[in-house]
Amino acid sequence: MKFLICPDSFKDCMTASDASLIMHKAIESILPNALIKTIPLSDGGQGFINSILIAVKGKLIEKPVCGPLGKTVLASYALIENEETAIIESAQAAGLELLALTERNPFYTTTYGIGELILDAISKGAKKIIVGLGGSSTVDGGAGMLQALGAELLDKNLHVLKPGGLYLNDLEQVNFKRLLANLAKVDILIASDVINPLLGPMGAARVFGPQKGATPEMVEILEKGLAKFAQLCNHNLKISLTELPGSGAAGGLGYALLLLGGKIVSGIDLISNFTNLEQEISSADIVFSGEGSLDSQTINGKTISKIAKLCKKYNKPLIVLAGKTSETLEALYALGISAILPIATVHEHECSCVIPCLIQINSLSSITEKLAAIEKFFSSHRKIYPELAQALTAGPDDLFYAVQLIIRQLFASC
């Protein structure tokens, strides 16, 4: 029996690598002789660098850079392919998880540190830059990154524009001559699965601003600032990119990278190619995945949807564990998921609740039937403990016990 474990990160709780290790230990504790392969995944956000370095040979570079609120943070990027390709994870320098909940405010957060990472990679000989978007704390349209790369962004008094989305409203002049010279011989790939434009009801401010700490009033101010920023940039460079799918990714960082001539590629497709994900799924008997939250948006190019499509292609059972789930997941089942289980509903001290379900499930023969019975148990247990259904995510112990429970019920006769 071969298991493939390929989760994304559980936001604000576990990295994809942490989740992979926990799931591996849980399966091994019940089936010590099982063949288990782990592939931590990312669609461009947290864990993007790690997912690639696990799959290919590379060099990790540490670099002190400007963090999202101006304090220095120690960020990392990777050099691969004879050190000619740099892998940059935007969350390393501008990530939401670098900030406490009380610090999250897109009025003042900046992408400046991402530009510093890009410049450092170029100084070390990188000819291609792959920037993974996701998990950012910013809605500055990538203005901070552009400043770090050499762009002049000035207010009405010809002072350098202050960092943060709020101050885009003060922008009066832009000059990209030095910036464009710095990037003349560099190719940029933008790894993202977000299709939102920069502006409008589905844009960076209105969709992602609230996730990063913006109130409704702040969202409108951020939207105006992004519009002004884009108008000046478009006029200076004689191009219009605000409606391009993906320009709104990472609070508009996608837009800034497009201004530099970047090309958007699917983050999960990129990782899949590096890790041979399709081949690993085709050779597995059962696939486990998971992430912090599953909802109706998961179908739109996210990690789980990619895995589901491949599992459906090769007729492999896919078990997805999540800290939080919505009530409308029919589309995900249609994609190829066999069971979606909220892990916050099962704990070690509640094992007595499991015994009747174990007897029922052990009488079933097929994995499909067993998974359906397991889902029924998780669902009923969720109703017994409704407060758990509201959890934003679940902890490592929750994940461990949930996987143990599933394996016991699927392979109780082993």
Protein Blocks (a to p, Z undefined) as FASTA:
>chain_A
ZZdddddddehkbcfklmmmmmmmmmmmmmmmbccddddddehighklmmmmmmpgcddd
ddddddfkopacddddddeehhlaccddfklmmgfklpcfklgcfklgcfklmmmmmmmm
mmnopabdcddeehiabdehommmmmmnopacddfkopacdedjklmmmpcbdcfklmmm
mmmmcccddddfbfbdfbdjklmklmmmmmnopafklmmmmmmmmmmmmmmmmmmnopaf
klgghjlgghhlmmmmmmnopacddfklmmmmmnommmmmmmpmbdcdddfbdcfklmno
paklmmmmmmmmnopacddddfbdcfblklmmmnopabdcdfklpcfklmmmmmmmmmmm
mmpmbfklmmmmmmmmmmmmmmmmmmlmmpmbdcfklmmmmmmmmmmmmmmmZZ
